[in-house]
Amino acid sequence: MKNSKIVLIDKNPGRNSQAFGIARELKTDIDLIHEPSIGVIGNKGDSQCYIGVSQKVEIIHNALKDRIGSESNKLSMRLVQPEFTIATSDGIRNGTKEMRYSLIGREVTNDSVCEHLSATGLEGVIAVVACDKPPVGTLSAILEHNRPAIIMSDGSIRPGIDSVTGEPIDIISSYQLAGSGDEKLKRRIAIEACPGYGSCGGMFTYNTMQTFIGVVGMQPINMISPASQDPRRVNDFPNELINYLSVMMKENITPRDIVTRDSIRNAIIVSMVIGGSTNVMLHAPELSRAAGYGDFASEIMSAEEFNHLSEHVVPVVVNARPFGKYSMIDIDRMGGMQVIVKDLLDAGLLNGNTLTCTNETLEKQIERLSPPNPDGDVIYSVKNPYKKTGGLRILGGNLSPESSAILKLAGVEGGLENNIFLGKAKIFDGEQSLLKALESTPDMFENFDMVVVRYEGPVGGPGMPEMLDSTSRITTLCREKNIVVGLMTDGRFSGGSVGLVIGHVGPEAAIGGPIGLLENGDSITVDLNKNELYCKELGDKKIYEERKLKWENAVLDNGGVHPLVGDADTRLLNRMRCSAVSAVFGAGMHPDRKLWVNNPRDIVDSKFVPKNKFK
């Protein structure tokens, strides 16, 4: 246990009294209270995403209890009672002001896990995670604590079945009916869309990040795909997790040994390959920071390299919701995420030498799992992909000078003929005004409008809410009227959003970014040949300076805060308002908006270059 951060209970009778009491109540050996501690943590919230977590935490906890003891064949450890973090439901709150707490939930999870790990001094931890923000917050805290740990995602919810059509449906099916006048249809789909429990089953943010955590090495690859209600999660995986953690503790394998520059790059490439959520470009920088890398663009992957890989090297290989047909449950049925990882390794896209929580390299873990070949319907191959280019693209240009704007190219349904969109800005200061317009005056939206939603960034929201309600209504409107309407925002999107939607535009409006200077009717260009988001009017220096002065005067007249930013009416929202960093650094909360990195580490360049042998 070299370099251990464990907190050992000393001989003080006051401290011993509770330690003895806990050991008795947990029915463990009281003579082990002076040994290093081990325990299980989980995420809990108010949605179906979290219903299965407590059961699995209890089962793993009981399995640990059976494995702990003074005998030579057991773990000589002090068992700690399980701990849970708090989270909110994205699905329930999309389109409401409460959605501001969603991304903040990642930070709250980090704080609560940090307190538990550090104050308790856990030497070993197993984390059961659900939804999409809490897993990232959990792993960030684990990386900062940097003692042996392993993660298991709770698993996806199984799709609902439309009782009339017999077609699989999910929460996105419900959201895309929001603008429909058929009340019976809306009610039927809402009732039938989410049976059972588990996190969202499409290739939305949850499954993007569970795949990321697996490929980065902190979760066994075979544990990504099974549903939350799959019996393997309660019968097989608990003891597998304990076995892996035991080896990590014996060999002193820490999270920072696993989460390295190369493993993060592997995980980003897989996120492109699965057509993953735009939110990965908020969470990857945050996880990189927690792993000791302060500048994602220079230390992990630049926007230029990201786009090169997406355009010329990496394809999309899954036919998955929201842009395709199937769910993670179908991917599991076809062999699981390990099928995709093996195919990527064989094609030369991933570095197979990265260490994983199973104490194997990524390549060796996949060899042991021995997955089948892609089936060609649910899972495609790199050689014969579902889409020839990667699912994500980062945009710069005069509207995104930070090169922060992100487009889920896999979900675009039209408007990018010859890789260029030309439109006119239609401005909304805050999502609520857009939702009101979509509800009451949908005819105001015309072909090649570029809807601009601003003052919804990390500072402006505050909290950077996602806009599944808005994007779903726009998608439905475009399909019904056969038009193209884009949306760009300094906020963010659900992984279930489709269409020409561009998020994370930065710098955000609340701190004076160009998106805050746009006016109705401005000419907006999305150019994927140059990977730019551009406004013709703001390209004129005189116009830009006039509008910037107007914005600055509005801030001065309002006491230093622009009058259009959202209310910060709780201490937590105010903390976000005062401490949120840019999306390019993960949009987390840091003192004085200066990115905090614990124990920064040097870059170790393996010289591995992702290549596609079929291109």
N, C-alpha and C positions, 0 to 999 in steps of 0.2 A: 504494500500500500504506500509506495513511494510517492512523495509530494501530496499526500492526502490532506484534505481540508476537513476531515471528520472532527466532530465534537464529541469527545468521550466524557461520559458521566464520571466525575471524580468521586472521592470518598466523602464528600460533604453530606451529612445525613439528611439535610433538608432537600437537596437535589435527589438523593437516593430514594427518599420516601415515595415520591411520585413515580419514579422509574420502576421501583418494585411494584407499586400499585398497578401501573399500566401492564407490566409483564404478567401479573396475576390475572387481570381482567382479559387479556388477550390469550391467556393459557399458554404462555411461553416460559422458558426457564429463567427464573429470577437471577441466576448466576451469570446470565449473559448480558446484564444491563451495562456492563463496562466494555462491551465489544462494539465495534463499528455498527452503525445502524443501517437498515435497509427497509424500503417500503414502496407502496404503490400510490400513484396519484392519478386523478382523472379530471376530465372537463364535464361540467354540468351546466345546463341551461333550461330554457322554458319551451324548447321545441322537440320534435320527434328525433332530431339529430342525436340527442343526449340520453334518450330513454334507456338504451342498451348499455350505457357506460358503467353505471353503478353495479350491475350484475357481474360484469367482467372484472371490475376492480375487486369485488368481493371474492370471486373465484380465484383470482391470482393471489390475493392476500392470503386466502386459506391454503392455497398450494405452497406459498412461501412458508407459512406457519408449519406445514408438514415437513418442509425441507430444512428447518432450522433446529439446531440442537447441539449438545456438547459432544455427541458421538463423532468418531473420526470421519464417517461418511456423510456428515451433515454440515450445513453452513453455520459457523460459529458467529452469529450476528444478533444484534438487538432489533427486534421487529417493531416498526413504528406503525401506528394506526393510519389508515388511508386518509388522504387529503384531496379536496376537490376545489376547482376554480369556478368562477362565475362567468357566464356568457349569455348573450341575447340572441334571439332568433332573427336572422336576416330575412328569411322567407315571410315571416309575419309582419315585419316592420318596413319592408321596402315600400317607398312612396310616402312614408311618414317622417315627421321630424325626429322620431326616436331612432331612425336609421343612422343618425350621427354617432351613435354609440357602438356601431358594429366594428369598425377598425380600431376604435379606442379599446374594445374588448381584447384585442391582441396584446395591447400594452398592459391592461389590468391583469391579464393572465400571466404575463411575464413577471409583474410585480408580486403577485400572490405566490407563484411557484418559486420565485427567488427567495421570498421570505421563508417559505417552508424548507427549501433545500439548504439554505445558508444557516438559518437559525437552528434547524434540527441537525444539520451537519450530515445529511444522508451520504453514505459512502456508495450506496447502490440504489437505483430507482428504476421502476418500470412505470411508464406513463401510458394510459389509455386515453386517446384523444378523439374528438369529434368536431364536426362542422369544419370551418376553414381558418378562422382567425385564431381560436384557442390553441390548435396544434403548433402554429408558428410561434405564438407567445411561449408555449411550453418548451419547445426546442430551443428558443433563444435563451431562456433562463437556464436550461440544462447546459448549454454551451458556455455560459458565463460561469456556472458552478464548476463545470469541467471535471466531474467525477463519473465513474462508470454508470451508464444509463442506456436504456433501450425503450423504443416506442412501438406501440401497436395501435393502428387506427381502428376505430370501432367498427367501421364498415358502412356500406351504402344501404339505403332503403331500396327495397324491391319496387319496380314500377307498378303503378296501378293499371287496371284494365277498364277501358270504357265499356260499360255494360250494354251499350247500343251497337257500337262498331266492332268491339272486340280488340281494338288497338291499344298498345301500351301507351300510357300517359304518365306525366309527372307534373311537378309544380310549375314548370315552364309552360306546359299546356294550359294550366289555369290562368297564369299571368297574361298569356296572349289572347285570352278571351275577355280581358277587362273592358275593352271598348265595345263588346258585342251587346246588342239589344235583346238577345235571346236569354232571358233570365233562367228558364228551365235548364238550358244547356250549361250555363255558367255554374249553376248550383250542382248539377250532376257531376261535372268534371271536377269541381272543387271537392266534393264528397269522396270521389273515387280516385283522385290523383295520388294520394299519399297513404297507402295502407301500411300497417306494421310500423316499424321504426328503423332508424338509421339516417345517415346524412345523404344529401342529394346525390342521386345515382348517375346522372349524366357526367360528361366531361366538363363539369363546372369547376368552381374554385376548390371545393373539398377534394375531389379526386385528382385535380392537378397537384395540390399540395401533398396529398398522401403518397402519390407517385414520386413527387420531388423528395420527400423525406425518406422513402425507400431507396431511391437511386442514389441519394447523397450518402446513404449507408447507415442511417439510424433506425431503420425498420426492416425486418426481413422481407424480401421481395414477395414471397409467397403469401404474406399477410395483408397485402394491399387490396386485392380484388374481391375476396369473399364478402357476401352481404353481412350486415350486422347480425342478422338472425341465423347465419350459417352455423351449424353445430361445431365446426372446426374451431370457432372462436372461443368456445367454452370447454371443449373436450381435448383439443390437441395443442392449441397455441400457448396456453398458460405455462405448461411445463417446458415447452420449447424456449419461451422467453426467459424463464429462470435459468435454464441450462446455459443459454448464451450470456446472460448477465453474470453468471458465476465465473465463466471463463474470462470475461472482461475484467472482473474484479481481481481474479487470480493473476492475470497477465498485465494488470494496470493499463488497460486500454481505455482511453478517455474519449469523450465526444470530439475534442479538437484533433485527436489522432485520426478520426474518421472523416470529419467535415473539413476538407481541405480545398484549396483552389481547384484542383482537378475534379474532386467529387461534386463541387458546386456546379462546375461547368458541365459535367455529365448530366446533372439534374435539370439544368436549363435547356440543354439539347433535347432531353426527353420531353420536357414541357412543350417545346415547339412541335415535336413529332406527334404528340397526342392532341394537338390543336387546343392546348390548354388555355386557362383563364388569363386575362390581362393582369389579374391581381398577382400573378407570379412575379411581376416586375416591381411590386411593392415588397413582397415577402422575401425574395431572394437577396436584395440588399440588406434587409434587416437581419436575416440569418447569417449573412456574410459578416456583418458588423459584430454580431454576437460571437462569431468564430474568430474574430481578431483582425478582420480586414475592413479598414475604414473608408476606402474609396472603391466602390464596386466597379466603376467604369475603368479605372486604371489598373486595379489589382486582380479583378476576376474576368470581366468581359466588357469591352467597349461597345457602344451602340453600333459602331461601324462593323465590328466583327459579328455582333448579333445579327445584323441585317444581312451580312454576307452569307452567314450560315443559313439563315431563313430563305434567302433568295436562291442560292446556288448549290447548297449542300444537303440540307435537311428537308425531307418530305413530311407529309401527314400520313399516318398509317392506320388510323382507326376511323371507322364509320360510326361515329358516336354523337349522341345528343350534346349540344343543341344544334349542331350543323349537320349531323348525320342521323342515323336510325336507331342505334343501339345504346345500351347503358353499360356501366361497369359490371353488372351482373352477367351480361352476355360476354364481356371480355373474360370474366372468370370461367364461364362455361367453355370457352375456347382455349383454356389453359392458363389464363391469368396474365398479369403484367410481365411476368418472366418471359413470355413468348416474345413480347416487343423488345425487351432488353437484350435477349439473346440475338435477335435479328439485327439489332443496332450494333452489337459487338461484332458480329460476323461481317457487317458492312464496313466497319472501321470508324464508326461515328463516336464510340465511347472508349474511354480509357479503362480497360478492364483490370488494371493493377491497383485501383483504389481499395482501401481497407473498408470493411463493413462490420456491423455489430455482431455478425455471426463468427467473427474472427477469421473470415475468409476474404480474399479479394472479391470484387464484384464478379469477375470472370469465373472464379472457382465456385462461388455461390450459385451462379446460373448453371454451371456444369452439373453440380450436385442435384439441382432441381430438375434438370433434364426436360425442359418444356418441349411441346410439339412445335411444328412449323406453323406459321400463320395460315389461317383457314381461307383467307381471300375474300371474305364477306364481312365479318365483324372486324377482324384484324388483317390488315394488308401487310405486304412486305416492303422493305426499302427498295427492292428491285422493281416491284409493281405496286406503287403506292396508291393510296386513296386520293391524295392531292400531291402534285409534284413539288410544291414549295411548302416551307414551314408555316405554321399557323399564326405566328405573331410577327409584328413589324414595329420598330421604333422610328418615330418621326422627329426630325429637327425642323429647321426653317424659322422664319421670323415670328411665328406664333408659338414656337417651342424651342427657344434658344438654349434650354437646358438639355435638349434631346431626351425629353422625358415622355412625350406623347406616345401612347401605345395603341395599336390597332390589332384586333383579333381578325386577321385576314381570313382564317378558316371559316368565319361566320358571316362574311360579307355576301349579300345576296344580289348585288347589282350596284351600278354607278361608277365602276372603276374600269370602264372600257379604255383600252390602251394604257391601263395603270394610272389614269388621271380622272379626278373628280373636279368639276368646276361648278361652284354654287354661290348662292347669296346668303349672307348671314341673317339669321332671325334670332334676336337676342332675348334671353330670359335670365333675369337676375334671381337665381334660386330655382330649384326643381319644382317647388310647389306652384309657381306661376306657370310653368310648362304643363304640369298635370292638369291645372284648371283649364288651360287652353285646349288640351287634347280632349278633355271631357266635354266642354261646353261649345267650343268653336273649332272642331277638327278640320273644317273646310278651309281654314286660314292657311293650312300647310300645302305647299305647292311643290311640284316636281323640281328637284335640285335645290331645294332649301338646305342650308346647313344650320341646323338648330345649334345655338350656342348657350349652354347652361354654365353660369359662372358664379363665383362666390360660394362654391361648394367644395373647395380644396381642404387640405388638412387644417389650415388656419381659418379660412373663410367660413367653412360649414358651421362651426368647426367640426372636424372629425372625418371629412372626406367621405360622405355617404355614397353608396352605390345606387344605381338608377335602373333596376330591373323593371319597375313599373313603367317608367317613361319609355325605355327602349322597347319593351314588349308592345306597348300601345302604338309606337311608331312603326314597328315591324308589321303589326296587323293592318294599320292604315295603309302602308305601302303595298302590301299584298292585295288589299281590297281595291285600291285605286290604281294599281299598276304604275306607281311612281317611285322615285328614289328620294328619300329624305335622310340626310346625314345628321349626326349629333356629335358635337365635340364639347368637352367639359374639363374643368380643372378638378372635378370629382372623379369618381371611378364607376366601374360597372360590375355587375354580377358575372360570374363565369357562364351563366345561362343566357346572357344577352347575345343577340345576333344583329346583323345589319352593319351599315357603315357607321360604326360608333368608335370614337377616339377619346380616350380618357387620359388622365394624369397630365393634362396640358400645363406646362410650367415654364417660368414661374407663374404661380396662381394669381388670380385677380386680386385677392386680398392683400398681397404684398406688392402690387403694382406691375404684375406681369402683362404682356401684350394682350392676352385674352380679355383683360379688363378695359382695354382701350377700343375694342371693336364697337361698331355701330351698325344698326339695321341697314341692310343693303350692301354692306361691304362684300367685295369679291374674295371668296375663299377657294384656294386650290389645295387639293390633296394629290401629291405627285409621288407615286411609288417608284418611278424611275429614278428620282433623286432622294426619295424618302424624306420629303419635306411637307410641312403644313404651313401654308403661306397666305398672307393677306396683302393684296395689291396696294390698298390705301396706306397701310402701315409701312410699306416699303418706301413711301415718300417721307423724307426726313422732316419736312415742315409739318405735315399732318400729324406724324407721330409725336413731335415735340409739343404741338398744340394740345393734343388729347392727353398727353402725359401731364402737362401743367394743369389741365382741368381736373384730372384725377387727384393730383397732389393737393390742390386747393380744397377739394371735397374732403380729403383726409384731415387737413389742417382745421377746417371749419367744424369738424366732428370730433375734435379732441385727440387726434392721432390714429383713429380707426375709421376705415371707410364706412359710410352709413349703410351700405348694402350687405355687409357681412351678416352672417346668422347670429342669433342670440347665443350668448354663453351664460346661461342662467343657472348652472350648477358648477360646483368647484371642479369637477372632472372636465366639463366642457371648457371652462376657463383655463385649466391646466393645458389642454390641447391647444387652445388659442395662443397661449403664450410660449409654448415649447415645441410645437410641431416643426420638424424639418421637412425638406423637400421630398417629393415622391422619388427622386433619383437616389435618395439615401434611405428610403423605406417608409417615409411619412410617420416616423415614430416620435415619441416625446422625449426630448433631451434638454437639459438646462441651457437656457439662453439660446435655444435653437442651434446649438453647436453639437455635432454628432459625438457621442461618448462611446469610446471603444476601450474595453477592458483588456489589458495585456496585449497590445497590438503585436502582430507577428509578421515576420518577413515573408515575402513571396518566395515560394519554391516552385520554379518552373520546370515541369517534367519534360518539356519540349514536345509533348503529345499534341498533334494537330488533327482535329476531327476531319475525316475524309469519307467520302461516299464512293466506294469502289464501283458503283453502278453509274456514276456520273463522270 
